[in-house]
Amino acid sequence: MAEIANSEKLLLSADDCAAVLGISRSTWYAMYQSGKTPLGLKLNRCHRWSADELRAWVAAGCPPRKRWLQIGTAR
């Protein structure tokens, strides 16, 4: 298995996502609940978002989840 080159997180928590975007955790969750963020994935009870997907979502102008899924860059 190839070693990861740097210590950057591959999966981000809600706190991480909020910090990266410069918003509060409650704002991130409100956006998530209203379908304005990428879906993310669940690992056991933990919800996580791909750092690469979050970057691509921001680069695409932060479209709502329904549109983001239609773009085809997400699952």
C-alpha positions in Angstrom: 0.0 0.0 0.0 1.4 3.4 -0.9 2.2 5.8 1.9 0.3 9.1 2.1 2.7 11.8 1.2 1.7 14.4 3.8 -0.4 14.6 6.9 -3.4 16.3 5.4 -6.7 14.7 6.4 -8.5 12.8 3.6 -11.8 12.9 5.4 -13.1 15.9 7.3 -15.5 16.2 10.2 -18.3 18.8 10.4 -16.0 20.9 12.6 -13.2 20.6 10.0 -15.5 21.6 7.1 -16.8 24.6 9.0 -13.3 25.7 9.9 -12.0 25.3 6.4 -15.0 27.3 5.0 -14.7 30.0 7.8 -18.3 29.3 9.1 -19.6 28.1 12.4 -20.4 24.4 13.0 -24.1 25.2 13.4 -24.1 27.0 10.1 -22.5 23.9 8.4 -25.1 21.6 10.0 -27.9 24.0 8.9 -26.6 24.0 5.4 -26.2 20.2 5.5 -29.8 19.7 6.7 -31.2 22.0 4.0 -29.3 20.2 1.2 -26.8 22.9 0.5 -23.6 20.8 1.1 -22.2 17.6 -0.4 -23.7 14.5 1.1 -20.6 13.1 2.7 -20.4 9.6 4.0 -21.1 7.8 7.3 -18.4 5.7 8.9 -20.1 3.9 11.8 -21.7 6.8 13.6 -19.3 9.4 12.3 -20.2 11.7 9.3 -17.3 12.7 7.2 -16.7 14.6 4.0 -13.9 14.1 1.5 -11.4 16.9 1.4 -11.1 16.6 -2.3 -14.8 16.7 -2.8 -15.1 19.7 -0.6 -12.5 21.5 -2.6 -14.2 20.6 -5.9 -17.6 21.7 -4.5 -16.2 25.1 -3.5 -14.5 25.5 -6.9 -17.9 24.8 -8.5 -19.4 27.6 -6.6 -21.0 25.6 -3.7 -24.0 24.4 -5.6 -26.9 22.8 -3.7 -26.6 19.0 -3.1 -29.1 18.1 -5.7 -27.3 20.0 -8.4 -23.9 18.8 -7.1 -25.0 15.2 -7.5 -26.1 16.0 -11.1 -22.8 17.5 -12.0 -21.3 14.0 -11.8 -18.2 14.9 -9.7 -19.8 13.5 -6.7 -21.0 9.9 -6.1 
